[in-house]
Amino acid sequence: IMMNGNNKDNPSSIPQFLNELEQGLDYVQGSRFISGGHQENTPLIRHFAIRMIHAPLFSLAAHRWMTDTTNGYRAFSRSFLQDARVHLFQEAFQAYEIEQYMAWKALRLGFECKEISVSRCYPPRNQQKSTASFSKIKPGSGYFLMIKPLLCLNLGLYK
């Protein structure tokens, strides 16, 4: 199970991820955008970028619609991680690439995949600029780091 360490995800969802893996799923993606999902104080630019840019481009590369493609709350089965077709150790993986690669690979290889509802809460808007943990994604270069893996996925540049 992967969960961002920025206090925006609720650890109470961990048993749900474990249950899905025990039921035979290979990739479980948390989503605040599906029925039962919850979000608070998501910056408008972030909401727009996920819903209108990142999710459509990722889904195009993966050949399957996913709703919350930047959400770092996800789980992978041992069989997926040990599959010889999955190449986790590539020099190209320096920032956000591996998270997107793993999700893309699970979907493209036909592993059993599912989105589950989770909660993602940002600090109140009046505290966002003063909160150090608000976001590690900086405008400009940070946005490019999020889009770069999508370009590489769509161009077939990863193994």
DSSP file with accessible surface (Angstrom, degrees, kcal/mol):
  #  RESIDUE AA STRUCTURE BP1 BP2  ACC     N-H-->O    O-->H-N    N-H-->O    O-->H-N    TCO  KAPPA ALPHA  PHI   PSI    X-CA   Y-CA   Z-CA
    1    1 A I              0   0   83      0, 0.0     2,-0.4     0, 0.0    74,-0.3   0.000 360.0 360.0 360.0 131.8    0.0    0.0    0.0
    2    2 A M  B     +A   74   0A  55     72,-4.1    72,-2.2    70,-0.0     2,-0.3  -0.935 360.0 170.5-110.6 136.7    1.3    3.4   -0.9
    3    3 A M        -     0   0   75     -2,-0.4    70,-0.2    70,-0.2    68,-0.0  -0.980  36.8-111.6-145.1 132.0    0.1    6.6    0.8
    4    4 A N        -     0   0   25     -2,-0.3     3,-0.4     1,-0.1     5,-0.3  -0.328  21.4-136.4 -59.1 146.1    1.5   10.1    0.5
    5    5 A G  S    S+     0   0   85      1,-0.2    -1,-0.1     2,-0.1     0, 0.0  -0.140  78.8  98.5 -96.8  37.3    3.1   11.3    3.7
    6    6 A N  S    S-     0   0   27     -2,-0.0    -1,-0.2   128,-0.0    -2,-0.1   0.196  93.7-113.0-112.4  16.7    1.6   14.7    3.6
    7    7 A N  S    S+     0   0  149     -3,-0.4    -2,-0.1     1,-0.1   114,-0.1   0.703  89.8 108.1  62.9  24.0   -1.3   14.2    6.0
    8    8 A K        +     0   0    8     -4,-0.2   113,-2.5   112,-0.1     2,-0.3   0.594  63.5  72.5-101.7 -15.5   -4.0   14.6    3.4
    9    9 A D  B    S-D  120   0B  14     -5,-0.3   111,-0.2   111,-0.2    -2,-0.1  -0.786  80.3-126.7-101.8 148.1   -5.0   10.9    3.2
   10   10 A N    >   -     0   0   72    109,-0.9     3,-1.9    -2,-0.3   109,-0.2  -0.813   8.7-153.4 -96.3 114.2   -7.0    9.2    5.9
   11   11 A P  G >  S+     0   0   72      0, 0.0     3,-2.1     0, 0.0    -1,-0.1   0.664  84.1  85.3 -61.2 -13.8   -5.2    6.0    7.1
   12   12 A S  G 3  S+     0   0   84      1,-0.3     4,-0.3     2,-0.1    -2,-0.0   0.690  80.1  65.5 -64.0 -12.6   -8.6    4.5    8.1
   13   13 A S  G X> S+     0   0   14     -3,-1.9     4,-1.9     1,-0.2     3,-0.6   0.590  74.1  91.9 -82.1 -10.5   -8.9    3.4    4.4
   14   14 A I  H <> S+     0   0   56     -3,-2.1     4,-2.7     1,-0.2     5,-0.2   0.910  82.1  53.2 -55.0 -45.6   -6.0    0.9    4.8
   15   15 A P  H 3> S+     0   0   85      0, 0.0     4,-2.7     0, 0.0    -1,-0.2   0.885 106.8  54.0 -59.1 -32.9   -8.2   -2.0    5.8
   16   16 A Q  H <> S+     0   0   70     -3,-0.6     4,-2.1    -4,-0.3    -2,-0.2   0.922 109.3  47.3 -66.2 -42.3  -10.3   -1.4    2.6
   17   17 A F  H  X S+     0   0    0     -4,-1.9     4,-2.2     2,-0.2    -1,-0.2   0.939 113.0  49.0 -61.7 -46.5   -7.2   -1.6    0.5
   18   18 A L  H  X S+     0   0   79     -4,-2.7     4,-2.7     1,-0.2    -2,-0.2   0.909 109.3  52.5 -60.4 -41.9   -6.1   -4.8    2.2
   19   19 A N  H  X S+     0   0   73     -4,-2.7     4,-1.7    -5,-0.2    -1,-0.2   0.913 108.2  50.4 -60.7 -43.6   -9.5   -6.3    1.8
   20   20 A E  H  <>S+     0   0   25     -4,-2.1     5,-2.1     2,-0.2    -1,-0.2   0.909 111.4  48.3 -63.6 -40.1   -9.5   -5.6   -2.0
   21   21 A L  H ><5S+     0   0   39     -4,-2.2     3,-1.7     1,-0.2    -2,-0.2   0.923 110.3  51.6 -64.8 -42.2   -6.0   -7.2   -2.3
   22   22 A E  H 3<5S+     0   0  148     -4,-2.7    -1,-0.2     1,-0.3    -2,-0.2   0.804 103.3  59.6 -64.4 -27.1   -7.2  -10.2   -0.3
   23   23 A Q  T 3<5S-     0   0  137     -4,-1.7    -1,-0.3    -5,-0.2    -2,-0.2   0.439 129.9 -94.0 -81.2  -0.4  -10.2  -10.5   -2.7
   24   24 A G  T < 5S+     0   0   44     -3,-1.7    88,-0.2     1,-0.3    -3,-0.2   0.462  75.8 143.3 105.9   3.2   -7.7  -11.0   -5.6
   25   25 A L      < -     0   0   22     -5,-2.1    -1,-0.3     1,-0.1    88,-0.2  -0.454  32.9-163.5 -74.2 151.9   -7.3   -7.5   -6.9
   26   26 A D  S    S+     0   0   22     86,-3.1    51,-2.3     1,-0.3     2,-0.4   0.661  76.1  28.3-106.7 -25.9   -3.8   -6.5   -8.2
   27   27 A Y  E     -Bc  76 113A   2     85,-1.8    87,-1.8    49,-0.2     2,-0.5  -0.969  62.4-176.3-141.3 123.8   -4.1   -2.8   -8.3
   28   28 A V  E     -Bc  75 114A   0     47,-2.6    47,-2.4    -2,-0.4     2,-0.5  -0.985   8.5-164.8-123.7 120.2   -6.4   -0.7   -6.1
   29   29 A Q  E     -Bc  74 115A   1     85,-2.6    87,-2.5    -2,-0.5    45,-0.2  -0.917  15.4-133.9-109.1 126.8   -6.5    3.1   -6.7
   30   30 A G  E     - c   0 116A   0     43,-2.8     2,-0.4    -2,-0.5    87,-0.2  -0.548  26.0-172.6 -74.4 141.3   -8.0    5.5   -4.2
   31   31 A S  E     - c   0 117A   0     85,-2.6    87,-1.7    -2,-0.2     3,-0.3  -0.979  29.3-171.4-140.8 130.3  -10.3    8.1   -5.6
   32   32 A R  S    S+     0   0    7     -2,-0.4    -1,-0.1    85,-0.2     4,-0.1   0.523  89.1  64.1 -86.2  -8.2  -12.0   11.1   -4.1
   33   33 A F  S    S+     0   0   34      5,-0.1     2,-0.2     2,-0.1    -1,-0.2   0.465  85.0  81.1-100.2  -4.3  -14.1   11.5   -7.2
   34   34 A I  S >  S-     0   0   47     -3,-0.3     3,-2.8     1,-0.1    84,-0.1  -0.569 100.4 -65.6 -96.2 169.8  -16.1    8.3   -7.3
   35   35 A S  T 3  S+     0   0  122      1,-0.3    82,-0.2    -2,-0.2    -1,-0.1  -0.257 126.9  19.7 -54.6 128.4  -19.3    7.6   -5.3
   36   36 A G  T 3  S+     0   0   66      1,-0.4    -1,-0.3    -4,-0.1     2,-0.1   0.202  96.8 124.0  93.8 -16.1  -18.4    7.6   -1.6
   37   37 A G    <   -     0   0   22     -3,-2.8    -1,-0.4    80,-0.1     2,-0.4  -0.359  44.8-156.6 -74.6 158.8  -15.2    9.5   -2.1
   38   38 A H  E     -e  119   0B  80     80,-2.5    82,-2.1    -3,-0.1     2,-0.3  -0.997  13.4-179.9-140.9 141.1  -14.6   12.8   -0.2
   39   39 A Q  E     -e  120   0B  63     -2,-0.4     2,-0.4    80,-0.2    82,-0.2  -0.989   5.7-166.3-138.8 148.4  -12.5   15.8   -0.8
   40   40 A E  E     -e  121   0B  91     80,-1.8    82,-2.7    -2,-0.3    -2,-0.0  -0.999  68.5 -11.1-135.5 134.9  -12.0   19.0    1.2
   41   41 A N  S    S+     0   0   48     -2,-0.4    80,-0.1     1,-0.2    -1,-0.1   0.696  72.7 173.8  57.1  26.5  -10.3   22.3    0.2
   42   42 A T        -     0   0    9     78,-0.1    -1,-0.2     1,-0.1    83,-0.0  -0.499  41.1-109.6 -63.5 124.7   -8.8   20.9   -3.0
   43   43 A P     >  -     0   0   14      0, 0.0     4,-2.7     0, 0.0     3,-0.2  -0.312  22.4-124.8 -56.8 139.5   -7.3   23.9   -4.8
   44   44 A L  H  > S+     0   0  138      1,-0.2     4,-2.8     2,-0.2     5,-0.2   0.890 110.0  51.7 -56.3 -43.0   -9.3   24.8   -7.9
   45   45 A I  H  > S+     0   0   99      1,-0.2     4,-2.5     2,-0.2    -1,-0.2   0.903 111.4  48.1 -62.8 -39.2   -6.2   24.6  -10.2
   46   46 A R  H  > S+     0   0   37     -3,-0.2     4,-2.5     2,-0.2     5,-0.2   0.937 111.8  49.1 -66.8 -45.5   -5.4   21.1   -8.8
   47   47 A H  H  X S+     0   0   59     -4,-2.7     4,-2.5     1,-0.2     5,-0.3   0.950 114.5  45.6 -58.9 -48.1   -9.0   19.9   -9.2
   48   48 A F  H  X S+     0   0  108     -4,-2.8     4,-2.9     1,-0.2     5,-0.5   0.926 112.1  51.0 -61.0 -46.9   -9.1   21.2  -12.8
   49   49 A A  H  X>S+     0   0   36     -4,-2.5     5,-3.1    -5,-0.2     4,-1.4   0.896 114.0  44.0 -62.0 -40.7   -5.7   19.8  -13.7
   50   50 A I  I  <>S+     0   0    3     -4,-2.5     5,-2.9     3,-0.2    19,-0.2   0.964 120.9  38.1 -67.0 -52.0   -6.6   16.3  -12.4
   51   51 A R  I  <5S+     0   0   79     -4,-2.5    -2,-0.2    -5,-0.2    -3,-0.2   0.838 128.5  29.3 -72.2 -35.7  -10.1   16.1  -13.9
   52   52 A M  I  <5S+     0   0  122     -4,-2.9    -3,-0.2    -5,-0.3    -1,-0.2   0.645 134.6  14.7-104.5 -17.2   -9.4   17.8  -17.2
   53   53 A I  I  X5S+     0   0   70     -4,-1.4     4,-2.2    -5,-0.5     5,-0.2   0.694 123.8  38.9-120.5 -63.0   -5.8   17.1  -18.0
   54   54 A H  I  ><S+     0   0    7     -5,-3.1     4,-3.0     1,-0.2     5,-0.3   0.949 115.9  46.7 -65.4 -52.3   -4.1   14.4  -16.0
   55   55 A A  H  ><S+     0   0    0     -5,-2.9     4,-2.7    -6,-0.3    11,-0.3   0.933 115.0  46.4 -60.1 -45.1   -7.0   11.8  -15.7
   56   56 A P  H  > S+     0   0   49      0, 0.0     4,-2.1     0, 0.0    -1,-0.2   0.933 115.9  45.1 -63.5 -41.8   -7.9   12.0  -19.5
   57   57 A L  H  X S+     0   0   59     -4,-2.2     4,-2.0     2,-0.2    -2,-0.2   0.914 115.8  46.3 -68.6 -41.3   -4.2   11.7  -20.6
   58   58 A F  H  X S+     0   0    4     -4,-3.0     4,-2.5    -5,-0.2     5,-0.2   0.939 112.4  50.6 -63.3 -46.0   -3.4    8.9  -18.2
   59   59 A S  H  X>S+     0   0   10     -4,-2.7     4,-1.5    -5,-0.3     5,-1.2   0.871 107.4  54.4 -61.9 -36.0   -6.6    7.0  -19.1
   60   60 A L  H  <5S+     0   0  111     -4,-2.1     3,-0.3    -5,-0.2    -1,-0.2   0.943 112.1  43.7 -61.4 -45.4   -5.7    7.4  -22.8
   61   61 A A  H  <5S+     0   0    2     -4,-2.0    -2,-0.2     1,-0.2    -1,-0.2   0.871 118.3  44.0 -67.3 -36.9   -2.3    5.8  -22.1
   62   62 A A  H  <5S-     0   0    2     -4,-2.5    -1,-0.2     2,-0.2    -2,-0.2   0.609 100.6-131.4 -85.9 -13.7   -3.8    3.1  -19.9
   63   63 A H  T  <5S+     0   0  134     -4,-1.5     2,-0.3    -3,-0.3    -3,-0.2   0.787  80.3  85.5  64.8  27.1   -6.8    2.3  -22.2
   64   64 A R  S   <S-     0   0  108     -5,-1.2     2,-0.3    -6,-0.2    -2,-0.2  -0.932  83.7-110.8-157.0 135.3   -9.1    2.5  -19.2
   65   65 A W        +     0   0  138     -2,-0.3     2,-0.3    -3,-0.1   -10,-0.0  -0.487  35.7 176.9 -71.4 129.6  -10.8    5.4  -17.5
   66   66 A M        -     0   0    2    -11,-0.3     3,-0.3    -2,-0.3    -7,-0.2  -0.981  17.5-156.9-129.4 144.6   -9.5    6.3  -14.1
   67   67 A T  S    S+     0   0   14     -2,-0.3     2,-0.2     1,-0.2   -12,-0.2   0.764  82.4  33.1 -96.9 -29.2  -10.8    9.3  -12.1
   68   68 A D    >   +     0   0    0      1,-0.1     3,-1.6   -13,-0.1    -1,-0.2  -0.495  63.9 160.4-131.7  65.4   -8.1   10.3   -9.6
   69   69 A T  T 3  S+     0   0    5      1,-0.3    -1,-0.1    -3,-0.3    34,-0.1   0.594  72.6  50.9 -73.3 -13.0   -4.8    9.5  -11.3
   70   70 A T  T 3  S+     0   0   27      2,-0.0     2,-0.5    30,-0.0    -1,-0.3   0.485  79.1 115.0 -99.3  -3.5   -2.6   11.8   -9.2
   71   71 A N    <   -     0   0    0     -3,-1.6   -41,-0.2   -41,-0.2    -3,-0.1  -0.537  54.8-157.1 -69.7 119.7   -3.9   10.3   -5.9
   72   72 A G        +     0   0    0     -2,-0.5     2,-1.0   -43,-0.1    -1,-0.2   0.409  63.4 104.4 -80.9   4.7   -0.9    8.6   -4.3
   73   73 A Y        +     0   0    0    -70,-0.2   -43,-2.8   -43,-0.1     2,-0.3  -0.750  52.9 124.5 -89.9 103.9   -3.2    6.3   -2.1
   74   74 A R  E     -AB   2  29A   2    -72,-2.2   -72,-4.1    -2,-1.0     2,-0.3  -0.967  43.7-145.1-155.7 165.7   -2.9    3.0   -3.9
   75   75 A A  E     - B   0  28A   0    -47,-2.4   -47,-2.6    -2,-0.3     2,-0.4  -0.989   6.6-163.0-141.2 149.2   -2.1   -0.7   -3.4
   76   76 A F  E     - B   0  27A  18     -2,-0.3   -49,-0.2   -49,-0.2   -50,-0.1  -0.981  21.6-119.9-132.7 144.4   -0.5   -3.4   -5.6
   77   77 A S     >  -     0   0   15    -51,-2.3     4,-2.3    -2,-0.4     5,-0.2  -0.366  24.0-117.2 -78.2 160.2   -0.5   -7.2   -5.2
   78   78 A R  H  > S+     0   0  185      1,-0.2     4,-2.1     2,-0.2     5,-0.2   0.898 115.3  57.3 -62.2 -39.5    2.7   -9.2   -4.8
   79   79 A S  H  > S+     0   0   66      1,-0.2     4,-0.6     2,-0.2    -1,-0.2   0.892 108.0  47.1 -63.9 -36.3    1.9  -11.0   -8.0
   80   80 A F  H >4 S+     0   0    0      1,-0.2     3,-1.2     2,-0.2    -1,-0.2   0.956 112.3  49.0 -65.2 -50.1    1.9   -7.7   -9.9
   81   81 A L  H 3< S+     0   0   75     -4,-2.3    -2,-0.2     1,-0.3    -1,-0.2   0.799 115.1  45.1 -62.7 -27.4    5.1   -6.5   -8.2
   82   82 A Q  H 3< S+     0   0  143     -4,-2.1    -1,-0.3    -5,-0.2    -2,-0.2   0.485  82.4 121.1 -95.4  -2.2    6.9   -9.8   -9.0
   83   83 A D    X<  -     0   0   36     -3,-1.2     3,-1.9    -4,-0.6    -3,-0.0  -0.409  64.2-136.7 -66.0 131.2    5.7  -10.1  -12.6
   84   84 A A  T 3  S+     0   0   89      1,-0.3    -1,-0.2    -2,-0.1    -4,-0.0   0.702 101.7  62.8 -63.8 -19.0    8.7  -10.2  -15.1
   85   85 A R  T 3  S+     0   0  122      2,-0.0     2,-0.6    24,-0.0    -1,-0.3   0.565  86.6  85.1 -83.0  -7.3    6.9   -7.7  -17.4
   86   86 A V    <   -     0   0   13     -3,-1.9     2,-0.8    -6,-0.2    16,-0.0  -0.858  61.3-167.9 -99.5 119.5    7.0   -5.0  -14.7
   87   87 A H        +     0   0   74     -2,-0.6    72,-0.2    72,-0.4     3,-0.1  -0.777  15.4 166.8-111.3  86.7   10.2   -3.1  -14.7
   88   88 A L        +     0   0   31     -2,-0.8     2,-1.0     1,-0.2    -1,-0.2   0.726  62.4  67.6 -74.5 -23.4   10.2   -1.1  -11.5
   89   89 A F        +     0   0  198      3,-0.0     2,-0.4     9,-0.0    -1,-0.2  -0.734  64.0 143.8-107.2  86.7   13.9   -0.1  -11.6
   90   90 A Q    >   -     0   0   25     -2,-1.0     3,-1.8     1,-0.1     8,-0.1  -0.953  54.3-129.8-122.1 142.1   14.4    2.2  -14.5
   91   91 A E  T 3  S+     0   0  183     -2,-0.4    -1,-0.1     1,-0.3    -2,-0.0   0.803 105.3  68.0 -58.2 -28.4   16.7    5.2  -14.6
   92   92 A A  T 3  S+     0   0   41      1,-0.1     2,-1.3     2,-0.1     3,-0.3   0.706  76.4  93.6 -66.9 -17.5   13.9    7.4  -15.9
   93   93 A F    <   +     0   0   29     -3,-1.8    -1,-0.1     1,-0.2    -3,-0.0  -0.623  41.5 128.4 -84.3  97.2   12.1    7.1  -12.5
   94   94 A Q  S    S-     0   0  149     -2,-1.3    -1,-0.2     0, 0.0    -2,-0.1   0.614  76.4  -3.7-120.5 -25.7   13.2   10.2  -10.7
   95   95 A A  S    S-     0   0   46     -3,-0.3     3,-0.2    50,-0.1     4,-0.2   0.258 129.0 -13.7-133.7 -98.9   10.1   11.9   -9.4
   96   96 A Y  S  > S+     0   0   29     49,-0.3     4,-1.5     1,-0.2     5,-0.2   0.394 103.5  98.3 -97.1   1.8    6.5   10.9  -10.1
   97   97 A E  H  > S+     0   0    1      1,-0.2     4,-3.0    -5,-0.2     5,-0.2   0.888  76.3  53.6 -61.8 -44.2    7.2    8.5  -12.9
   98   98 A I  H  > S+     0   0   55     -3,-0.2     4,-2.8     1,-0.2     5,-0.2   0.896 106.1  52.2 -65.9 -38.2    7.1    5.2  -10.9
   99   99 A E  H  > S+     0   0   42     -4,-0.2     4,-1.8     1,-0.2    -1,-0.2   0.940 116.2  40.3 -60.8 -45.7    3.7    5.8   -9.4
  100  100 A Q  H  X S+     0   0    4     -4,-1.5     4,-2.7     2,-0.2     5,-0.2   0.896 114.4  53.0 -71.4 -38.3    2.2    6.5  -12.8
  101  101 A Y  H  X S+     0   0    0     -4,-3.0     4,-3.2    -5,-0.2     5,-0.2   0.935 108.7  49.7 -60.6 -46.9    4.2    3.7  -14.5
  102  102 A M  H  X S+     0   0   15     -4,-2.8     4,-2.3    -5,-0.2    -1,-0.2   0.929 113.8  44.8 -61.3 -44.1    3.0    1.1  -12.0
  103  103 A A  H  X S+     0   0    1     -4,-1.8     4,-2.2    -5,-0.2    -1,-0.2   0.945 115.6  47.5 -64.2 -47.4   -0.7    2.1  -12.4
  104  104 A W  H  X S+     0   0   22     -4,-2.7     4,-3.0     1,-0.2     5,-0.2   0.924 112.2  49.8 -58.7 -45.9   -0.3    2.2  -16.2
  105  105 A K  H  X S+     0   0   25     -4,-3.2     4,-2.4    -5,-0.2     6,-0.3   0.915 109.1  51.2 -64.1 -43.6    1.4   -1.2  -16.3
  106  106 A A  H  <>S+     0   0    0     -4,-2.3     5,-2.1    -5,-0.2     4,-0.3   0.927 115.5  42.7 -59.7 -44.2   -1.2   -2.9  -14.1
  107  107 A L  H ><5S+     0   0   18     -4,-2.2     3,-1.0    -5,-0.2    -2,-0.2   0.932 115.8  47.0 -68.5 -45.4   -4.0   -1.6  -16.3
  108  108 A R  H 3<5S+     0   0  109     -4,-3.0    -2,-0.2     1,-0.2    -1,-0.2   0.820 109.7  53.2 -70.0 -30.3   -2.2   -2.3  -19.6
  109  109 A L  T 3<5S-     0   0   45     -4,-2.4    -1,-0.2    -5,-0.2    -2,-0.2   0.485 115.9-112.6 -84.6  -1.9   -1.2   -5.8  -18.7
  110  110 A G  T < 5 +     0   0   57     -3,-1.0    -3,-0.2    -4,-0.3    -2,-0.1   0.708  57.5 160.5  82.5  20.7   -4.7   -6.8  -17.7
  111  111 A F      < -     0   0   27     -5,-2.1     2,-0.5    -6,-0.3    -1,-0.2  -0.334  55.3 -88.7 -67.7 159.0   -4.3   -7.2  -14.0
  112  112 A E        +     0   0  121    -88,-0.2   -86,-3.1   -84,-0.0   -85,-1.8  -0.598  61.1 176.7 -72.1 117.9   -7.4   -7.0  -11.8
  113  113 A C  E     +c   27   0A  10     -2,-0.5     2,-0.3   -87,-0.2   -85,-0.2  -0.914  13.2 168.4-131.0 152.3   -7.8   -3.3  -11.0
  114  114 A K  E     -c   28   0A  83    -87,-1.8   -85,-2.6    -2,-0.3     2,-0.4  -0.982  27.6-131.5-159.6 147.8  -10.4   -1.2   -9.2
  115  115 A E  E     -c   29   0A  32     -2,-0.3     2,-0.3   -87,-0.2   -85,-0.2  -0.840  25.5-166.5 -97.5 140.9  -10.9    2.3   -7.8
  116  116 A I  E     -c   30   0A   4    -87,-2.5   -85,-2.6    -2,-0.4     2,-0.2  -0.934  28.0-100.0-124.7 153.3  -12.1    2.6   -4.3
  117  117 A S  E     +c   31   0A  31     -2,-0.3     2,-0.3   -87,-0.2   -85,-0.2  -0.493  47.9 165.3 -74.9 135.3  -13.5    5.7   -2.5
  118  118 A V        -     0   0    5    -87,-1.7   -80,-2.5    -2,-0.2     2,-0.4  -0.890  34.1-112.5-137.6 172.8  -11.1    7.5   -0.2
  119  119 A S  E     - e   0  38B  27     -2,-0.3  -109,-0.9   -82,-0.2     2,-0.4  -0.909  24.8-176.1-111.8 134.7  -11.0   10.9    1.5
  120  120 A R  E     -De   9  39B  10    -82,-2.1   -80,-1.8    -2,-0.4     2,-0.5  -0.970   7.8-175.4-132.6 118.0   -8.4   13.5    0.6
  121  121 A C  E     - e   0  40B  38   -113,-2.5   -80,-0.2    -2,-0.4   -82,-0.0  -0.959   9.2-165.0-124.5 121.6   -8.3   16.7    2.7
  122  122 A Y        -     0   0    6    -82,-2.7     3,-0.1    -2,-0.5   -80,-0.1  -0.610  41.0 -89.1 -90.4 159.4   -6.2   19.8    2.1
  123  123 A P        -     0   0   25      0, 0.0    -1,-0.2     0, 0.0     5,-0.1  -0.222  62.6 -74.3 -61.7 160.2   -5.8   22.4    4.9
  124  124 A P    >>  -     0   0   55      0, 0.0     3,-2.5     0, 0.0     4,-0.8  -0.218  48.7-110.3 -54.2 147.7   -8.4   25.2    4.9
  125  125 A R  H >> S+     0   0  134      1,-0.3     3,-0.8     2,-0.2     4,-0.5   0.830 117.1  59.4 -53.4 -36.3   -7.8   27.7    2.1
  126  126 A N  H 34 S+     0   0  138      1,-0.2    -1,-0.3     2,-0.1     4,-0.1   0.645 112.2  41.0 -71.3 -10.0   -6.7   30.4    4.5
  127  127 A Q  H <> S+     0   0   93     -3,-2.5     4,-1.1     2,-0.1    -1,-0.2   0.478  89.8  91.6-109.8  -6.3   -3.9   28.1    5.7
  128  128 A Q  H X< S+     0   0   18     -4,-0.8     3,-0.5    -3,-0.8     6,-0.2   0.909  87.7  44.2 -63.4 -43.9   -2.7   26.7    2.4
  129  129 A K  T 3< S+     0   0  207     -4,-0.5    -1,-0.2     1,-0.2    -2,-0.1   0.830 117.9  45.5 -72.0 -26.1    0.0   29.2    1.5
  130  130 A S  T 34 S+     0   0   99     -3,-0.2     2,-0.7    -4,-0.1    -1,-0.2   0.553  92.2  92.8 -93.7  -5.9    1.4   29.2    5.1
  131  131 A T    X<  -     0   0   36     -4,-1.1     3,-1.9    -3,-0.5     4,-0.3  -0.778  62.9-155.7 -93.6 117.5    1.3   25.4    5.5
  132  132 A A  T 3  S+     0   0  107     -2,-0.7     3,-0.4     1,-0.3    -1,-0.2   0.838  94.0  52.5 -60.5 -32.8    4.7   23.8    4.5
  133  133 A S  T 3  S+     0   0   56      1,-0.2    -1,-0.3    -3,-0.1     3,-0.2   0.380  78.0 104.8 -87.4   8.9    3.0   20.5    3.7
  134  134 A F  S <  S-     0   0   45     -3,-1.9     2,-0.3    -6,-0.2    -1,-0.2   0.949  95.3 -21.9 -55.1 -52.5    0.4   22.0    1.4
  135  135 A S        -     0   0   16     -3,-0.4    -1,-0.2    -4,-0.3     0, 0.0  -0.952  35.5-159.8-162.0 138.5    2.1   20.8   -1.8
  136  136 A K  S    S+     0   0  120     -2,-0.3     2,-0.7    -3,-0.2    -1,-0.1   0.440  75.5  96.9 -92.8  -2.7    5.4   19.7   -3.0
  137  137 A I        -     0   0   27      5,-0.0     3,-0.1     6,-0.0     6,-0.0  -0.780  63.7-159.0 -91.7 113.4    4.3   20.5   -6.6
  138  138 A K     >> -     0   0  119     -2,-0.7     4,-1.1     1,-0.1     5,-0.9  -0.704  27.4 -98.1 -92.8 143.0    5.6   23.9   -7.6
  139  139 A P  T  45S+     0   0   95      0, 0.0     2,-1.1     0, 0.0     3,-0.4  -0.229  99.9   8.0 -55.1 146.2    4.0   25.9  -10.4
  140  140 A G  T  >5S+     0   0   50      1,-0.2     4,-2.1     2,-0.1     5,-0.2  -0.694 136.3  32.7  85.9 -99.3    5.9   25.6  -13.7
  141  141 A S  H  >5S+     0   0   89     -2,-1.1     4,-2.1     1,-0.2    -1,-0.2   0.869 119.9  52.7 -63.2 -37.4    8.5   22.9  -13.2
  142  142 A G  H  X5S+     0   0    4     -4,-1.1     4,-1.2    -3,-0.4    -1,-0.2   0.895 107.8  51.0 -65.1 -39.0    6.4   20.9  -10.8
  143  143 A Y  H  ><S+     0   0   96     -5,-0.9     4,-1.7     1,-0.2     3,-0.4   0.905 108.8  52.0 -64.4 -39.9    3.5   20.8  -13.2
  144  144 A F  H  X S+     0   0  115     -4,-2.1     4,-3.2     1,-0.2    -2,-0.2   0.908 104.1  57.1 -62.4 -39.9    5.9   19.6  -15.9
  145  145 A L  H  < S+     0   0   62     -4,-2.1   -49,-0.3     1,-0.2    -1,-0.2   0.803 108.8  47.2 -62.2 -28.1    7.1   16.8  -13.6
  146  146 A M  H  < S+     0   0   23     -4,-1.2     4,-0.5    -3,-0.4    -1,-0.2   0.815 117.5  41.2 -79.7 -31.8    3.5   15.6  -13.3
  147  147 A I  H >X S+     0   0   47     -4,-1.7     4,-2.0     2,-0.1     3,-0.5   0.814  98.8  74.5 -86.0 -31.3    2.9   15.7  -17.1
  148  148 A K  H 3X S+     0   0   63     -4,-3.2     4,-2.5     1,-0.3     5,-0.2   0.900  94.5  50.3 -52.2 -48.2    6.2   14.3  -18.2
  149  149 A P  H 3> S+     0   0    0      0, 0.0     4,-2.9     0, 0.0    -1,-0.3   0.889 108.1  54.8 -61.0 -33.7    5.4   10.7  -17.2
  150  150 A L  H <> S+     0   0    0     -3,-0.5     4,-2.6    -4,-0.5    -2,-0.2   0.916 108.8  47.5 -64.1 -41.2    2.1   11.0  -19.1
  151  151 A L  H  X S+     0   0   84     -4,-2.0     4,-1.9     2,-0.2    -1,-0.2   0.935 113.3  47.9 -63.5 -45.1    4.0   12.0  -22.2
  152  152 A C  H  <>S+     0   0   18     -4,-2.5     5,-2.8    -5,-0.2     4,-0.5   0.897 112.5  49.3 -63.9 -40.4    6.5    9.2  -21.8
  153  153 A L  H ><5S+     0   0    5     -4,-2.9     3,-1.1     1,-0.2    -1,-0.2   0.938 112.8  46.5 -62.5 -47.7    3.6    6.7  -21.2
  154  154 A N  H 3<5S+     0   0   62     -4,-2.6    -1,-0.2     1,-0.3    -2,-0.2   0.784 114.9  47.3 -69.1 -24.3    1.7    7.8  -24.3
  155  155 A L  T 3<5S-     0   0  126     -4,-1.9    -1,-0.3    -5,-0.2    -2,-0.2   0.417 111.5-120.1 -93.9  -0.8    4.9    7.7  -26.4
  156  156 A G  T < 5 +     0   0   53     -3,-1.1    -3,-0.2    -4,-0.5    -4,-0.1   0.836  64.7 142.7  69.4  35.0    5.9    4.3  -25.1
  157  157 A L      < +     0   0  113     -5,-2.8     2,-0.3    -6,-0.2    -4,-0.2   0.518  49.1  74.7 -89.5  -5.8    9.2    5.4  -23.6
  158  158 A Y              0   0   17     -6,-0.4   -68,-0.0    -5,-0.1     0, 0.0  -0.782 360.0 360.0-102.4 154.4    9.1    3.2  -20.6
  159  159 A K              0   0  139     -2,-0.3   -72,-0.4   -72,-0.2    -2,-0.1  -0.398 360.0 360.0 -69.4 360.0    9.8   -0.6  -20.6
